[in-house]
Amino acid sequence: MSVPPLSKPEIAAETLIDNRYIIQKMLGQGGLGRTYLAYDTRRFNEPCVLKEFAPFGTGSNGLEKCRNLFKREAKILHQLQHPQIPRFLACFEGEGRLFLVQEYVNGKTYSMLLQERQRQGESFSENEVIFWLKNLLSILEYVHQHQVIHRDISPDNIMLPEGENLPVLIDFGVGKQIAQLNEATKLNQSPFAGDMSLVGKVGYAPREQISLGLCSPSSDIYALGVTAVVLLTGKNPSYLMDRYSLDWNWRIHANISDGLARILDKMLADTPKARYQTTKEVIIQLQQLGAQPAVSSSQYFYEAPTVIEYQPNSFGIHNSHQQIQPTTADFPDNLQNNSNQHQLNLLTSSFIDNTQQQLAYYIGPMANLIVEDVLATNPQATPHQFVELLAKEISDSQMAIEFTRRIFSGHS
């Protein structure tokens, strides 16, 4: 989608701004202005980012709105001093333009990093995402303690500086100071939430933010959860959500531990009250997760050291000679090392029988037909994938999770 022309022309390279900043190039452009890479002549030509506020709309209303956004971001950035947030350096007005000056982060956004992984047929690993989550949550904890909500978390607004391993949270342009939202308490809402302009990226922002303009710390937690799932799966949010029910359906695209999956599911809860309310809660859960070995939940099903052939059984399955064999990618390293000694069959008759009985407890006699259909259409499914596909047939999400846990615990 093309960006509407702004009311002021682009500033040419080598232009001196405020008798101090030399413009090098434009870094980006949006509806409210542009960002430039510049050199600060009073700081030994140190690189910095000049953010110009110049709305494309005409008239006094557009300019006044722009000034309000300018003042909001300046005030927010001025009070935030965190090593993983670009430093606020200055703000000024000149030649009918408003400017913010920030520290320049020489690096790549996580959108760019994910695209690089995808070109190699990869995405981010579970351990990488856990490390990444812990660091982003610590930034959000600091931000929320300063009564600020970011409101626009996505892979585009998180960067990895060159040569560093800690992510940096950028672009507080639509952030909001919660302390200013006094009207929220008059509406019997949480004092940590408020009625705001409708901002945030569709797919990343929660429903209450997109539809009603309401946001709280749990809104940032939701958006961070979406971003984590995107990094794990390498897929856009629209692909990971059922188009009819609008329920998240991301698990089948990520082979991760059940512990991390449960944490992400709670971060992605549709209603704010069902989510984690503070970043501290999520951090504690992730720390507890770290005490457990980071293995795929599909490991719980490695039970038989032989390959069997399916025979006709009580399900009425007729593909009696179909063999379901895993690839080495389905196994943790320690089991791959033994693959020459044992051919491990993951889906056994006993496992299928037990899974059907458990499924029948939740959906009734249709269970045997559904099991048969899933086996017929997914002949190479691992037990984890098999159970996840069956869990989709349970309409109640909590019951679906309970079903999955019962299967896992029964084969641990």
Number of C-alpha atoms within 10 A of each C-alpha: 3 5 10 13 16 19 14 14 8 15 16 12 14 13 15 17 16 12 10 15 24 23 22 17 16 18 13 11 17 16 14 24 22 20 19 23 20 27 22 20 14 10 10 8 13 13 21 23 25 28 23 24 25 24 23 19 17 10 8 9 10 14 19 12 14 20 17 11 18 21 15 18 20 21 14 21 22 14 13 16 13 13 12 19 22 21 19 20 15 14 17 12 12 9 7 8 15 19 23 21 23 19 16 18 18 13 16 15 20 19 18 15 17 21 15 13 14 15 9 9 9 15 20 18 14 21 14 11 17 18 15 15 20 18 17 22 20 15 20 23 18 16 21 20 11 15 17 24 26 25 27 24 26 24 22 16 15 21 23 20 17 11 8 9 10 15 23 22 23 18 17 20 17 16 19 22 20 20 13 12 16 13 13 17 13 10 11 8 13 11 17 20 23 25 15 13 12 16 18 20 15 13 18 26 24 27 18 16 22 18 11 14 17 20 27 24 25 25 30 26 29 26 25 25 23 28 24 21 25 24 26 23 22 20 16 15 19 13 13 21 15 13 11 6 8 11 14 19 15 20 20 15 14 19 19 19 18 19 18 18 18 13 18 21 19 17 25 26 18 17 12 21 9 12 20 20 16 17 22 15 11 21 20 12 14 18 12 11 17 15 8 10 8 15 18 18 17 23 19 17 21 17 15 14 13 11 16 18 13 17 14 11 11 8 15 12 17 13 14 12 11 14 15 20 18 17 12 12 8 19 19 13 12 8 15 17 12 11 15 9 9 14 15 22 21 26 26 20 14 9 16 18 16 14 23 23 14 17 26 15 11 19 13 12 13 12 21 20 14 19 21 18 14 16 18 14 9 14 15 17 19 21 26 23 18 20 25 18 19 20 20 13 15 16 12 12 14 10 13 20 16 14 21 21 14 13 20 19 10 13 14 12
